[in-house]
Amino acid sequence: MSEHAPDITLREQMTPFESVNHYVERAAEHAGIHESVRQRIRMAASELRVEVPVRRDSGEVATYAGYRVQHNSARGPYKGGIRFHPEADIDEVRALASLMTWKTAVIEVPFGGAKGGVQVDASSLSDIEKERLTRAYTRAISSIIGDHRDIPAPDMNTDAQTMAWLADEYANLEGWTPGVVTGKPVPLGGSLGRESATGRGCVVVMEEAIRADEVEPHDVTIAIQGFGNVGSWAARLAHERGYRVTAVGDQHGTLWCEDGLDIDALVRHHGEHGSIDGFEEDADRVELRDAGFVLEAPVHVLVPAAIGGVVHADNVADVKCSLIVEGANHPVTPWADRQLAERDITVIPDILANAGGVLTSYFEWVQNLQQMHWHEGDVLDRLDRGMVAGYWRVRDVAEREGLTLREAAYLIAVGKVCEATSLRSVG
C-alpha cells in the first residue's frame, strides 16, 4: 500500500480467506483503524454448516455438506450467491462472503456480505437431483434467510432455475416472498438484464480503463478464461462493441485466433455442447492451444472469469497483458498481485470488476419490494452508470493515495463498513 504500511501476512501460499483478509488488513492499516474494529470486520458474524440429504435417481440417499456464511450486515441485509461445487468448503465460502461485504460497499449498494455453498459435483446430478438438493438446502438455511435478512442469488453451477426452486421451497415454508432471492426467472419476479449483468459490468469498467489510451476498439485484443455466464457475456458484449476477442479458454483448452474469434458461433456451439471443446468454425484460422495458454496469451486485456487462484507465483511471470479485469472471484493470488503491480500491469479487482451482478440483484430486490417491474433499458442504464461511477471512485482514490486499484477499492470498502459500524454503535 503506502511506503509506510507494513507487509501484513503476505505469503506465497495463502488460503482464500487469508488472501481476502490480507487486503482488508492493509486497508485498515492505511486508514488507521483500531484493532478492535479490525477484528469485527475480519471475522464472519455467523457460520452455519448443514447436512443436505438428497435421494439420487438410483434410490440411494447421498448427504452433502452445505454452508451459509454471513460476514457483515453493518450496511444492510446479508447478500451473496450460492454455489454447488466440490471446492465450496468452509474457507472458500468464508472468503466469498467477505468479498461480498467489500464488493457491495465499493459499488455503494446497501447490502452486507454473505455466501452459501454445497460441496457437490453438480455435473454428476440430474435436473431432478439438483432440484432435490436445492430444496433440501433451502429448508436447512430457511431460518436465517429473508428479504430483509439474507438474500441469496445464483453463483457457480446455479442459475435462474435454481433460484426458482429456492423461492418456491421458501414459499412452502413462509409464503410467497419474491425478494428473498435474486437472479430469479423474469416471470417469477426476476429482473430483465440480470443474466448478462456481471459480464456487462466487466466490459463497462474495461472500457473506462482503456478509454484514456485513445485506441480504437478493434485494436484492443482480449483473452477470456472461462466461458460460463460471466465469460460468455463478456465475450459477446466486447465483440458487439468492436473489440477483438482473440483467445477463449476453458478446462479443455484455449481457442486462439489473432484476427478475432467468431464469438456468435462460439456462443452457439457452447450452448449446444456445454463447452468450447470441438469448436470447428473457421478451422483454418483458429488454433487450439493448451488450457493454460489463455492466461499467457499476447493480448491487451485478460479477463479471468472461471475460478479463483489461476494467476499465481508459478505463472505470473508469463502473463503478457497490460490490463486484467477480474471476472471471477479472487483469480489472482496476493503474491502474484504484487508481481503484477511491480510490472505496471493494471488489475481491476473482483470487488469492482464483477460487481455488476450484485448491482443488478439490488435492482431486482428493489423491484420486488416495490412490486414494480422496470424496463430492460432502465436496468442496463442504471447498471452502466453504477459501474462507471464505481470505477472512477476507485481510480480517483488510487491516484490520490498512490495505490493500486485493488488497494484503493479495499480502502474505500473498509472505510464505508467501519463508518456504518460506528454509526450503528455496533460493538
LOVO-495439 format. One record per residue (C-alpha): residue number from 1; x, z, y. Coordinates in nm, 2 decimals, always signed. Layout:
REM residues N
+-----+--------+--------+--------+
! seq !      u !      w !      v !
+-----+--------+--------+--------+
! NUM !      X !      Z !      Y !
...
+-----+--------+--------+--------+
***
This chain:
REM residues 427
+-----+--------+--------+--------+
! seq !      u !      w !      v !
+-----+--------+--------+--------+
!   1 !  +0.00 !  +0.00 !  +0.00 !
!   2 !  +0.18 !  +0.10 !  +0.32 !
!   3 !  +0.56 !  +0.17 !  +0.30 !
!   4 !  +0.48 !  +0.54 !  +0.32 !
!   5 !  +0.22 !  +0.55 !  +0.04 !
!   6 !  +0.37 !  +0.68 !  -0.29 !
!   7 !  +0.36 !  +0.45 !  -0.60 !
!   8 !  +0.09 !  +0.65 !  -0.78 !
!   9 !  +0.08 !  +0.63 !  -1.17 !
!  10 !  +0.19 !  +0.26 !  -1.19 !
!  11 !  +0.30 !  +0.18 !  -1.54 !
!  12 !  +0.32 !  -0.14 !  -1.73 !
!  13 !  +0.07 !  -0.02 !  -1.99 !
!  14 !  -0.25 !  +0.14 !  -1.85 !
!  15 !  -0.60 !  +0.18 !  -1.98 !
!  16 !  -0.88 !  +0.01 !  -1.79 !
!  17 !  -0.99 !  +0.34 !  -1.64 !
!  18 !  -0.64 !  +0.43 !  -1.54 !
!  19 !  -0.60 !  +0.09 !  -1.37 !
!  20 !  -0.90 !  +0.14 !  -1.16 !
!  21 !  -0.80 !  +0.49 !  -1.06 !
!  22 !  -0.46 !  +0.37 !  -0.97 !
!  23 !  -0.61 !  +0.17 !  -0.68 !
!  24 !  -0.85 !  +0.45 !  -0.59 !
!  25 !  -0.56 !  +0.69 !  -0.57 !
!  26 !  -0.36 !  +0.46 !  -0.34 !
!  27 !  -0.66 !  +0.41 !  -0.11 !
!  28 !  -0.73 !  +0.78 !  -0.10 !
!  29 !  -0.36 !  +0.85 !  -0.02 !
!  30 !  -0.36 !  +0.59 !  +0.26 !
!  31 !  -0.68 !  +0.73 !  +0.41 !
!  32 !  -0.56 !  +1.09 !  +0.38 !
!  33 !  -0.85 !  +1.21 !  +0.17 !
!  34 !  -0.83 !  +1.56 !  +0.04 !
!  35 !  -0.75 !  +1.62 !  -0.33 !
!  36 !  -1.08 !  +1.80 !  -0.39 !
!  37 !  -1.27 !  +1.49 !  -0.28 !
!  38 !  -1.04 !  +1.26 !  -0.48 !
!  39 !  -1.13 !  +1.45 !  -0.80 !
!  40 !  -1.50 !  +1.38 !  -0.74 !
!  41 !  -1.46 !  +1.01 !  -0.68 !
!  42 !  -1.22 !  +0.96 !  -0.97 !
!  43 !  -1.44 !  +1.10 !  -1.24 !
!  44 !  -1.78 !  +0.99 !  -1.36 !
!  45 !  -2.08 !  +1.21 !  -1.27 !
!  46 !  -2.22 !  +1.18 !  -1.62 !
!  47 !  -2.15 !  +1.01 !  -1.95 !
!  48 !  -2.40 !  +0.95 !  -2.23 !
!  49 !  -2.30 !  +0.85 !  -2.58 !
!  50 !  -2.58 !  +0.74 !  -2.81 !
!  51 !  -2.62 !  +0.61 !  -3.16 !
!  52 !  -2.80 !  +0.28 !  -3.18 !
!  53 !  -2.95 !  +0.21 !  -3.53 !
!  54 !  -3.06 !  -0.15 !  -3.60 !
!  55 !  -3.23 !  -0.28 !  -3.90 !
!  56 !  -3.04 !  -0.60 !  -3.99 !
!  57 !  -3.22 !  -0.90 !  -4.13 !
!  58 !  -3.08 !  -0.82 !  -4.47 !
!  59 !  -3.28 !  -0.49 !  -4.47 !
!  60 !  -2.98 !  -0.26 !  -4.42 !
!  61 !  -2.96 !  -0.03 !  -4.12 !
!  62 !  -2.64 !  -0.06 !  -3.91 !
!  63 !  -2.56 !  +0.20 !  -3.65 !
!  64 !  -2.35 !  +0.12 !  -3.34 !
!  65 !  -2.20 !  +0.34 !  -3.07 !
!  66 !  -2.36 !  +0.30 !  -2.73 !
!  67 !  -2.27 !  +0.43 !  -2.38 !
!  68 !  -2.42 !  +0.47 !  -2.03 !
!  69 !  -2.17 !  +0.60 !  -1.77 !
!  70 !  -2.30 !  +0.70 !  -1.43 !
!  71 !  -2.00 !  +0.71 !  -1.20 !
!  72 !  -2.12 !  +0.79 !  -0.85 !
!  73 !  -2.45 !  +0.79 !  -0.66 !
!  74 !  -2.34 !  +0.91 !  -0.32 !
!  75 !  -2.46 !  +0.58 !  -0.16 !
!  76 !  -2.77 !  +0.52 !  -0.37 !
!  77 !  -2.91 !  +0.48 !  -0.72 !
!  78 !  -2.67 !  +0.41 !  -1.00 !
!  79 !  -2.63 !  +0.03 !  -1.07 !
!  80 !  -2.45 !  -0.16 !  -1.34 !
!  81 !  -2.47 !  -0.40 !  -1.62 !
!  82 !  -2.50 !  -0.36 !  -2.00 !
!  83 !  -2.26 !  -0.54 !  -2.23 !
!  84 !  -2.26 !  -0.60 !  -2.60 !
!  85 !  -1.90 !  -0.63 !  -2.71 !
!  86 !  -1.67 !  -0.48 !  -2.98 !
!  87 !  -1.43 !  -0.35 !  -2.70 !
!  88 !  -1.71 !  -0.18 !  -2.50 !
!  89 !  -1.56 !  +0.16 !  -2.57 !
!  90 !  -1.59 !  +0.47 !  -2.35 !
!  91 !  -1.28 !  +0.39 !  -2.15 !
!  92 !  -1.38 !  +0.04 !  -2.08 !
!  93 !  -1.73 !  +0.15 !  -1.98 !
!  94 !  -1.59 !  +0.42 !  -1.75 !
!  95 !  -1.37 !  +0.17 !  -1.58 !
!  96 !  -1.65 !  -0.08 !  -1.53 !
!  97 !  -1.88 !  +0.20 !  -1.39 !
!  98 !  -1.61 !  +0.30 !  -1.14 !
!  99 !  -1.56 !  -0.07 !  -1.04 !
! 100 !  -1.94 !  -0.09 !  -0.96 !
! 101 !  -1.91 !  +0.21 !  -0.73 !
! 102 !  -1.64 !  +0.03 !  -0.53 !
! 103 !  -1.80 !  -0.31 !  -0.55 !
! 104 !  -2.13 !  -0.20 !  -0.41 !
! 105 !  -1.96 !  -0.02 !  -0.13 !
! 106 !  -1.74 !  -0.32 !  -0.03 !
! 107 !  -2.04 !  -0.56 !  -0.02 !
! 108 !  -2.25 !  -0.29 !  +0.16 !
! 109 !  -2.52 !  -0.27 !  -0.10 !
! 110 !  -2.69 !  +0.07 !  -0.11 !
! 111 !  -2.62 !  +0.15 !  -0.47 !
! 112 !  -2.38 !  +0.36 !  -0.67 !
! 113 !  -2.19 !  +0.26 !  -0.98 !
! 114 !  -2.28 !  +0.27 !  -1.35 !
! 115 !  -2.22 !  +0.07 !  -1.66 !
! 116 !  -2.36 !  +0.05 !  -2.02 !
! 117 !  -2.23 !  -0.09 !  -2.34 !
! 118 !  -2.28 !  -0.11 !  -2.71 !
! 119 !  -1.98 !  -0.16 !  -2.94 !
! 120 !  -2.11 !  -0.46 !  -3.14 !
! 121 !  -2.01 !  -0.82 !  -3.21 !
! 122 !  -2.31 !  -0.98 !  -3.05 !
! 123 !  -2.22 !  -1.32 !  -3.21 !
! 124 !  -2.30 !  -1.16 !  -3.55 !
! 125 !  -2.66 !  -1.08 !  -3.46 !
! 126 !  -2.96 !  -1.30 !  -3.49 !
! 127 !  -3.20 !  -1.31 !  -3.20 !
! 128 !  -3.44 !  -1.06 !  -3.36 !
! 129 !  -3.15 !  -0.83 !  -3.44 !
! 130 !  -3.04 !  -0.85 !  -3.08 !
! 131 !  -3.39 !  -0.76 !  -2.97 !
! 132 !  -3.40 !  -0.46 !  -3.20 !
! 133 !  -3.06 !  -0.35 !  -3.07 !
! 134 !  -3.17 !  -0.38 !  -2.71 !
! 135 !  -3.49 !  -0.19 !  -2.77 !
! 136 !  -3.31 !  +0.09 !  -2.96 !
! 137 !  -3.05 !  +0.12 !  -2.69 !
! 138 !  -3.32 !  +0.13 !  -2.42 !
! 139 !  -3.50 !  +0.41 !  -2.59 !
! 140 !  -3.18 !  +0.60 !  -2.62 !
! 141 !  -3.10 !  +0.58 !  -2.25 !
! 142 !  -3.45 !  +0.58 !  -2.11 !
! 143 !  -3.44 !  +0.93 !  -1.98 !
! 144 !  -3.16 !  +0.86 !  -1.74 !
! 145 !  -3.26 !  +0.52 !  -1.60 !
! 146 !  -3.54 !  +0.43 !  -1.35 !
! 147 !  -3.59 !  +0.21 !  -1.04 !
! 148 !  -3.47 !  +0.49 !  -0.81 !
! 149 !  -3.23 !  +0.65 !  -1.06 !
! 150 !  -3.02 !  +0.40 !  -1.25 !
! 151 !  -3.09 !  +0.02 !  -1.26 !
! 152 !  -2.92 !  -0.18 !  -1.54 !
! 153 !  -2.85 !  -0.55 !  -1.54 !
! 154 !  -2.70 !  -0.82 !  -1.77 !
! 155 !  -2.33 !  -0.84 !  -1.84 !
! 156 !  -2.12 !  -0.98 !  -2.12 !
! 157 !  -2.33 !  -1.11 !  -2.41 !
! 158 !  -2.65 !  -1.00 !  -2.24 !
! 159 !  -2.88 !  -1.22 !  -2.03 !
! 160 !  -3.22 !  -1.25 !  -1.88 !
! 161 !  -3.39 !  -1.24 !  -2.22 !
! 162 !  -3.21 !  -0.92 !  -2.30 !
! 163 !  -3.33 !  -0.77 !  -1.97 !
! 164 !  -3.69 !  -0.88 !  -2.05 !
! 165 !  -3.67 !  -0.68 !  -2.38 !
! 166 !  -3.53 !  -0.38 !  -2.19 !
! 167 !  -3.80 !  -0.39 !  -1.93 !
! 168 !  -4.07 !  -0.43 !  -2.19 !
! 169 !  -3.94 !  -0.14 !  -2.40 !
! 170 !  -3.91 !  +0.08 !  -2.09 !
! 171 !  -4.27 !  -0.02 !  -2.01 !
! 172 !  -4.38 !  +0.11 !  -2.35 !
! 173 !  -4.24 !  +0.45 !  -2.25 !
! 174 !  -4.30 !  +0.48 !  -1.88 !
! 175 !  -4.54 !  +0.20 !  -1.78 !
! 176 !  -4.45 !  -0.14 !  -1.63 !
! 177 !  -4.17 !  -0.08 !  -1.37 !
! 178 !  -4.00 !  -0.41 !  -1.30 !
! 179 !  -3.75 !  -0.25 !  -1.06 !
! 180 !  -3.59 !  -0.06 !  -1.35 !
! 181 !  -3.38 !  -0.36 !  -1.43 !
! 182 !  -3.25 !  -0.67 !  -1.26 !
! 183 !  -3.14 !  -1.00 !  -1.39 !
! 184 !  -3.49 !  -1.05 !  -1.55 !
! 185 !  -3.66 !  -1.38 !  -1.61 !
! 186 !  -3.84 !  -1.50 !  -1.29 !
! 187 !  -4.19 !  -1.47 !  -1.44 !
! 188 !  -4.12 !  -1.10 !  -1.51 !
! 189 !  -4.01 !  -1.03 !  -1.15 !
! 190 !  -3.66 !  -1.17 !  -1.16 !
! 191 !  -3.52 !  -1.34 !  -0.85 !
! 192 !  -3.45 !  -1.70 !  -0.80 !
! 193 !  -3.08 !  -1.76 !  -0.76 !
! 194 !  -2.97 !  -1.47 !  -0.98 !
! 195 !  -2.84 !  -1.67 !  -1.27 !
! 196 !  -2.58 !  -1.86 !  -1.05 !
! 197 !  -2.51 !  -1.57 !  -0.81 !
! 198 !  -2.18 !  -1.44 !  -0.95 !
! 199 !  -2.02 !  -1.78 !  -0.98 !
! 200 !  -2.16 !  -1.89 !  -0.65 !
! 201 !  -2.01 !  -1.58 !  -0.48 !
! 202 !  -1.67 !  -1.66 !  -0.63 !
! 203 !  -1.68 !  -2.01 !  -0.48 !
! 204 !  -1.80 !  -1.88 !  -0.14 !
! 205 !  -1.51 !  -1.64 !  -0.10 !
! 206 !  -1.27 !  -1.90 !  -0.23 !
! 207 !  -1.38 !  -2.14 !  +0.04 !
! 208 !  -1.33 !  -1.88 !  +0.30 !
! 209 !  -0.98 !  -1.81 !  +0.18 !
! 210 !  -0.87 !  -2.17 !  +0.18 !
! 211 !  -1.06 !  -2.28 !  +0.50 !
! 212 !  -0.77 !  -2.18 !  +0.72 !
! 213 !  -0.53 !  -2.42 !  +0.54 !
! 214 !  -0.73 !  -2.72 !  +0.67 !
! 215 !  -0.72 !  -2.91 !  +0.34 !
! 216 !  -0.98 !  -3.14 !  +0.21 !
! 217 !  -1.18 !  -3.01 !  -0.09 !
! 218 !  -1.06 !  -3.30 !  -0.31 !
! 219 !  -0.70 !  -3.19 !  -0.26 !
! 220 !  -0.77 !  -2.84 !  -0.39 !
! 221 !  -0.73 !  -2.81 !  -0.77 !
! 222 !  -0.89 !  -2.53 !  -0.97 !
! 223 !  -0.83 !  -2.38 !  -1.31 !
! 224 !  -1.11 !  -2.16 !  -1.47 !
! 225 !  -1.06 !  -1.93 !  -1.76 !
! 226 !  -1.39 !  -1.87 !  -1.94 !
! 227 !  -1.70 !  -2.10 !  -1.94 !
! 228 !  -1.98 !  -1.84 !  -1.97 !
! 229 !  -2.22 !  -1.77 !  -1.70 !
! 230 !  -1.97 !  -1.70 !  -1.43 !
! 231 !  -1.71 !  -1.96 !  -1.52 !
! 232 !  -1.96 !  -2.24 !  -1.57 !
! 233 !  -2.14 !  -2.18 !  -1.25 !
! 234 !  -1.82 !  -2.15 !  -1.05 !
! 235 !  -1.71 !  -2.48 !  -1.21 !
! 236 !  -2.03 !  -2.67 !  -1.14 !
! 237 !  -2.06 !  -2.54 !  -0.78 !
! 238 !  -1.70 !  -2.61 !  -0.69 !
! 239 !  -1.74 !  -2.96 !  -0.84 !
! 240 !  -2.05 !  -3.02 !  -0.64 !
! 241 !  -1.86 !  -2.92 !  -0.32 !
! 242 !  -1.59 !  -3.17 !  -0.39 !
! 243 !  -1.32 !  -2.96 !  -0.54 !
! 244 !  -1.12 !  -3.08 !  -0.84 !
! 245 !  -1.16 !  -2.86 !  -1.15 !
! 246 !  -0.86 !  -2.97 !  -1.34 !
! 247 !  -0.84 !  -2.71 !  -1.62 !
! 248 !  -1.11 !  -2.51 !  -1.81 !
! 249 !  -1.01 !  -2.28 !  -2.09 !
! 250 !  -1.17 !  -2.05 !  -2.35 !
! 251 !  -1.06 !  -1.89 !  -2.67 !
! 252 !  -1.05 !  -2.23 !  -2.84 !
! 253 !  -0.80 !  -2.39 !  -2.59 !
! 254 !  -0.77 !  -2.55 !  -2.25 !
! 255 !  -0.90 !  -2.88 !  -2.13 !
! 256 !  -0.67 !  -3.03 !  -1.87 !
! 257 !  -0.72 !  -3.34 !  -1.65 !
! 258 !  -0.51 !  -3.38 !  -1.34 !
! 259 !  -0.78 !  -3.61 !  -1.18 !
! 260 !  -1.05 !  -3.35 !  -1.24 !
! 261 !  -1.28 !  -3.28 !  -1.54 !
! 262 !  -1.63 !  -3.42 !  -1.57 !
! 263 !  -1.80 !  -3.08 !  -1.52 !
! 264 !  -2.15 !  -3.21 !  -1.56 !
! 265 !  -2.06 !  -3.35 !  -1.90 !
! 266 !  -1.88 !  -3.03 !  -1.99 !
! 267 !  -2.17 !  -2.81 !  -1.90 !
! 268 !  -2.40 !  -3.03 !  -2.12 !
! 269 !  -2.15 !  -3.00 !  -2.41 !
! 270 !  -2.12 !  -2.62 !  -2.37 !
! 271 !  -2.50 !  -2.59 !  -2.36 !
! 272 !  -2.53 !  -2.78 !  -2.69 !
! 273 !  -2.23 !  -2.62 !  -2.87 !
! 274 !  -2.17 !  -2.29 !  -2.71 !
! 275 !  -1.81 !  -2.37 !  -2.65 !
! 276 !  -1.58 !  -2.63 !  -2.48 !
! 277 !  -1.43 !  -2.69 !  -2.83 !
! 278 !  -1.49 !  -3.05 !  -2.94 !
! 279 !  -1.55 !  -3.19 !  -2.59 !
! 280 !  -1.46 !  -3.56 !  -2.61 !
! 281 !  -1.58 !  -3.71 !  -2.28 !
! 282 !  -1.31 !  -3.92 !  -2.12 !
! 283 !  -1.08 !  -3.85 !  -2.42 !
! 284 !  -0.82 !  -4.09 !  -2.28 !
! 285 !  -0.78 !  -3.88 !  -1.96 !
! 286 !  -0.83 !  -3.52 !  -2.09 !
! 287 !  -0.56 !  -3.33 !  -2.27 !
! 288 !  -0.62 !  -3.04 !  -2.50 !
! 289 !  -0.37 !  -2.76 !  -2.44 !
! 290 !  -0.35 !  -2.41 !  -2.59 !
! 291 !  -0.57 !  -2.13 !  -2.46 !
! 292 !  -0.30 !  -1.96 !  -2.25 !
! 293 !  -0.23 !  -2.28 !  -2.05 !
! 294 !  -0.53 !  -2.23 !  -1.82 !
! 295 !  -0.36 !  -1.92 !  -1.67 !
! 296 !  -0.03 !  -2.11 !  -1.61 !
! 297 !  -0.17 !  -2.45 !  -1.50 !
! 298 !  -0.02 !  -2.60 !  -1.19 !
! 299 !  -0.32 !  -2.56 !  -0.96 !
! 300 !  -0.40 !  -2.42 !  -0.62 !
! 301 !  -0.67 !  -2.18 !  -0.74 !
! 302 !  -0.71 !  -1.98 !  -1.06 !
! 303 !  -1.04 !  -1.82 !  -1.15 !
! 304 !  -1.01 !  -1.58 !  -1.45 !
! 305 !  -1.37 !  -1.55 !  -1.55 !
! 306 !  -1.36 !  -1.42 !  -1.90 !
! 307 !  -1.23 !  -1.07 !  -2.00 !
! 308 !  -1.00 !  -0.81 !  -1.85 !
! 309 !  -0.62 !  -0.78 !  -1.86 !
! 310 !  -0.55 !  -1.15 !  -1.91 !
! 311 !  -0.28 !  -1.17 !  -1.64 !
! 312 !  -0.02 !  -0.91 !  -1.74 !
! 313 !  +0.36 !  -0.84 !  -1.75 !
! 314 !  +0.43 !  -1.09 !  -2.02 !
! 315 !  +0.27 !  -1.40 !  -1.85 !
! 316 !  +0.26 !  -1.32 !  -1.47 !
! 317 !  +0.59 !  -1.50 !  -1.41 !
! 318 !  +0.43 !  -1.82 !  -1.54 !
! 319 !  +0.14 !  -1.81 !  -1.30 !
! 320 !  +0.17 !  -2.11 !  -1.07 !
! 321 !  -0.13 !  -2.10 !  -0.84 !
! 322 !  -0.13 !  -1.97 !  -0.48 !
! 323 !  -0.48 !  -1.81 !  -0.49 !
! 324 !  -0.65 !  -1.60 !  -0.77 !
! 325 !  -1.03 !  -1.54 !  -0.75 !
! 326 !  -1.12 !  -1.27 !  -0.99 !
! 327 !  -1.45 !  -1.38 !  -1.15 !
! 328 !  -1.40 !  -1.13 !  -1.44 !
! 329 !  -1.37 !  -0.75 !  -1.40 !
! 330 !  -1.00 !  -0.63 !  -1.38 !
! 331 !  -0.84 !  -0.95 !  -1.52 !
! 332 !  -0.51 !  -0.87 !  -1.35 !
! 333 !  -0.32 !  -0.56 !  -1.46 !
! 334 !  -0.18 !  -0.34 !  -1.18 !
! 335 !  +0.17 !  -0.42 !  -1.29 !
! 336 !  +0.10 !  -0.79 !  -1.27 !
! 337 !  -0.08 !  -0.74 !  -0.94 !
! 338 !  +0.24 !  -0.61 !  -0.78 !
! 339 !  +0.44 !  -0.91 !  -0.91 !
! 340 !  +0.18 !  -1.15 !  -0.76 !
! 341 !  +0.20 !  -0.97 !  -0.42 !
! 342 !  +0.57 !  -1.00 !  -0.42 !
! 343 !  +0.54 !  -1.37 !  -0.48 !
! 344 !  +0.29 !  -1.41 !  -0.20 !
! 345 !  +0.01 !  -1.51 !  -0.44 !
! 346 !  -0.32 !  -1.40 !  -0.29 !
! 347 !  -0.57 !  -1.23 !  -0.51 !
! 348 !  -0.93 !  -1.19 !  -0.41 !
! 349 !  -1.02 !  -0.88 !  -0.61 !
! 350 !  -1.30 !  -0.84 !  -0.86 !
! 351 !  -1.48 !  -0.58 !  -0.64 !
! 352 !  -1.52 !  -0.85 !  -0.38 !
! 353 !  -1.50 !  -1.19 !  -0.56 !
! 354 !  -1.76 !  -1.13 !  -0.83 !
! 355 !  -1.99 !  -0.91 !  -0.62 !
! 356 !  -2.25 !  -1.20 !  -0.58 !
! 357 !  -2.42 !  -1.07 !  -0.89 !
! 358 !  -2.49 !  -0.72 !  -0.77 !
! 359 !  -2.57 !  -0.85 !  -0.42 !
! 360 !  -2.85 !  -1.07 !  -0.57 !
! 361 !  -2.95 !  -0.80 !  -0.81 !
! 362 !  -3.01 !  -0.59 !  -0.49 !
! 363 !  -3.23 !  -0.87 !  -0.36 !
! 364 !  -3.43 !  -0.87 !  -0.68 !
! 365 !  -3.47 !  -0.49 !  -0.67 !
! 366 !  -3.60 !  -0.51 !  -0.31 !
! 367 !  -3.85 !  -0.78 !  -0.41 !
! 368 !  -3.97 !  -0.57 !  -0.70 !
! 369 !  -4.02 !  -0.26 !  -0.48 !
! 370 !  -4.20 !  -0.46 !  -0.21 !
! 371 !  -4.39 !  -0.66 !  -0.46 !
! 372 !  -4.28 !  -0.98 !  -0.29 !
! 373 !  -4.11 !  -1.30 !  -0.41 !
! 374 !  -3.85 !  -1.47 !  -0.19 !
! 375 !  -3.79 !  -1.85 !  -0.19 !
! 376 !  -3.46 !  -1.95 !  -0.35 !
! 377 !  -3.32 !  -2.08 !  -0.03 !
! 378 !  -3.37 !  -1.74 !  +0.13 !
! 379 !  -3.19 !  -1.57 !  -0.16 !
! 380 !  -2.89 !  -1.81 !  -0.15 !
! 381 !  -2.86 !  -1.79 !  +0.23 !
! 382 !  -2.85 !  -1.41 !  +0.21 !
! 383 !  -2.60 !  -1.43 !  -0.07 !
! 384 !  -2.37 !  -1.66 !  +0.12 !
! 385 !  -2.39 !  -1.46 !  +0.44 !
! 386 !  -2.33 !  -1.14 !  +0.25 !
! 387 !  -2.02 !  -1.27 !  +0.06 !
! 388 !  -1.87 !  -1.43 !  +0.38 !
! 389 !  -1.92 !  -1.10 !  +0.57 !
! 390 !  -1.76 !  -0.91 !  +0.28 !
! 391 !  -1.46 !  -1.14 !  +0.27 !
! 392 !  -1.39 !  -1.11 !  +0.64 !
! 393 !  -1.45 !  -0.74 !  +0.64 !
! 394 !  -1.18 !  -0.70 !  +0.37 !
! 395 !  -0.94 !  -0.96 !  +0.52 !
! 396 !  -0.96 !  -0.81 !  +0.87 !
! 397 !  -0.86 !  -0.46 !  +0.73 !
! 398 !  -0.58 !  -0.62 !  +0.52 !
! 399 !  -0.43 !  -0.79 !  +0.82 !
! 400 !  -0.47 !  -0.49 !  +1.05 !
! 401 !  -0.32 !  -0.24 !  +0.80 !
! 402 !  -0.07 !  -0.47 !  +0.64 !
! 403 !  -0.23 !  -0.46 !  +0.29 !
! 404 !  -0.32 !  -0.69 !  +0.01 !
! 405 !  -0.69 !  -0.79 !  -0.01 !
! 406 !  -0.73 !  -0.56 !  -0.31 !
! 407 !  -0.58 !  -0.26 !  -0.13 !
! 408 !  -0.80 !  -0.33 !  +0.17 !
! 409 !  -1.11 !  -0.36 !  -0.04 !
! 410 !  -1.04 !  -0.03 !  -0.21 !
! 411 !  -0.96 !  +0.13 !  +0.13 !
! 412 !  -1.30 !  +0.02 !  +0.26 !
! 413 !  -1.49 !  +0.12 !  -0.05 !
! 414 !  -1.33 !  +0.46 !  -0.09 !
! 415 !  -1.39 !  +0.54 !  +0.27 !
! 416 !  -1.76 !  +0.45 !  +0.25 !
! 417 !  -1.82 !  +0.65 !  -0.06 !
! 418 !  -1.63 !  +0.95 !  +0.08 !
! 419 !  -1.83 !  +0.93 !  +0.41 !
! 420 !  -2.16 !  +0.92 !  +0.22 !
! 421 !  -2.04 !  +1.22 !  +0.01 !
! 422 !  -1.96 !  +1.42 !  +0.32 !
! 423 !  -2.29 !  +1.33 !  +0.50 !
! 424 !  -2.49 !  +1.44 !  +0.19 !
! 425 !  -2.28 !  +1.76 !  +0.16 !
! 426 !  -2.21 !  +1.68 !  -0.20 !
! 427 !  -1.97 !  +1.94 !  -0.34 !
+-----+--------+--------+--------+
***
